[in-house]
Each structure stands twice: as C-alpha cells, then as structure tokens.
Amino acid sequence: MPYKPNKQMMADAKRAIEYNENASPSQRWGTQVGKVRAQQIAQGKALSPDVIVRMYSYLKRAESNYLAQKNSGKLGKGYYAFLGWGGPSAIAWAEDKIRKMQRAGELK
C-alpha cells in the first residue's frame, strides 16, 4: 500500500527545492534520485514500500551530517539534501510505515 508524506515532510522538501532554485550551481544539493524524491514528497505523492525503505536508509545515513550542519549554523548541501528526502519528521514517519508494512506482510 502506498503512503502519502505528512505536511512537515512536504514543507521540508519544498524548502530544499527552493534552496536549489536560488543557489549557485556549485552549492546545489542532490543526485537525480534525490531531486525526484524531493519533488514527489513536496507534491504529496504516494510513496511505495520500496521508496519508503530507501528513504529511511538514506535519512539514517545522512542524519549525523544534517545535525552537524544544523548545530554549527553552516547550512550546506547535506542539510538541504536531508530536507529534500523529507527532513527529520520523515524518519519517524518512515519507521511507522515500515512497521505497518511488516505487520501487513508487505515487507519481508
């Protein structure tokens, strides 16, 4: 079953997209996959189980870089890439959806 992102995730993804639109090319964040994911999230599109698992995996790997930049006040590509994937609220959201999918037998 696909799940839609929450409002905070959508707002964070929109913020990341806006950053890229205004940043110089050397300061823009994201791979093509990350940029597509940000668009999906910002638009509130339903996300498949596979996408949610990949989101969670990325967010957990990138969380320490996001927090370091946030705490230092030096916001860069890593900070905005993290927002593009749904931001901090996406971690708990994805964990919840993964548990639901496991209970429903949608994930192994």
Steps between C-alpha positions, in 0.01 A plus 500: 500500500642843411518768769488877466756727668395718793478879483836558671674270253337687213606836643860382551522363146361826360758695699779284355369546146478877548857504631623329181307743282679793663846353563794526265565177309798409719286529814204290385429171671382167372531218258231452239335243728502743792350778291224273370427384855477861619249578225290194591499593867436872441203416279356260758515203266450152637823312565542128443635261762835475318534878488420531870768244589755685282399831658550364848837355407620831353365709787668287766834515313476876447356597839836567670613732219166684512525545878863615483413767245188604689689530829788692345271741318691433177223364282621335184423231248470221756250695706278576203532152350372362830204738483440394141446144616235616747709637784504394865130415522543252215708268718222431749244500218699240304558286810125498565417409139763226491356344817149516349619345175680221688186422701294500178751267331594764242868476599714201582 
